[in-house]
Amino acid sequence: MIAKPRTKPISLLKLEALLKRLPEVHPKYSLIKSDYAKQTAGYLGENSLNIL
């Protein structure tokens, strides 16, 4: 079996870039930040399975 390195999904990279550019007083900032947290948790969970 060929083991490919896992890369961050494009959606996660987009959210990272958006959070860097968006001011904290923006009305949608908290919604975007919670989406980013969920996506990051999922990505880290998938990475933890690679170790097993």
C-alpha positions as MATLAB code, in Angstrom:
seq = 'MIAKPRTKPISLLKLEALLKRLPEVHPKYSLIKSDYAKQTAGYLGENSLNIL';
ca = [
       0.000    0.000    0.000;
       1.273    3.450   -0.899;
       1.124    5.906    2.005;
       0.486    9.466    0.830;
       1.190   12.389    3.140;
      -1.995   14.041    4.345;
      -2.272   17.711    3.415;
      -4.610   20.339    4.789;
      -7.884   20.577    2.885;
      -8.350   23.645    0.703;
     -11.419   24.690    2.700;
      -9.310   24.823    5.875;
      -6.642   26.888    4.134;
      -9.302   29.301    2.882;
     -10.712   29.760    6.381;
      -7.211   30.404    7.755;
      -6.591   33.090    5.147;
     -10.001   34.664    5.754;
      -9.498   34.841    9.518;
      -6.160   36.591    9.019;
      -7.751   39.274    6.870;
     -11.108   39.733    8.608;
     -11.370   42.192   11.507;
     -12.649   40.758   14.793;
     -15.569   43.192   14.832;
     -17.020   41.746   11.622;
     -20.533   40.301   12.163;
     -19.602   36.894   10.698;
     -16.237   36.566   12.464;
     -17.493   34.287   15.250;
     -19.291   32.021   12.768;
     -16.184   31.689   10.608;
     -14.005   31.073   13.653;
     -16.269   28.262   14.866;
     -16.247   26.676   11.385;
     -12.453   26.902   11.391;
     -12.288   25.234   14.814;
     -14.529   22.366   13.660;
     -12.538   21.816   10.472;
      -9.243   21.933   12.359;
     -10.493   19.396   14.902;
     -11.539   17.071   12.096;
      -8.210   17.427   10.336;
      -6.260   16.765   13.533;
      -8.476   13.759   14.273;
      -7.724   12.285   10.868;
      -4.014   12.917   11.388;
      -4.103   11.108   14.719;
      -5.382    7.990   12.922;
      -2.315    8.016   10.677;
      -0.109    7.241   13.653;
      -1.979    4.017   14.432;
];
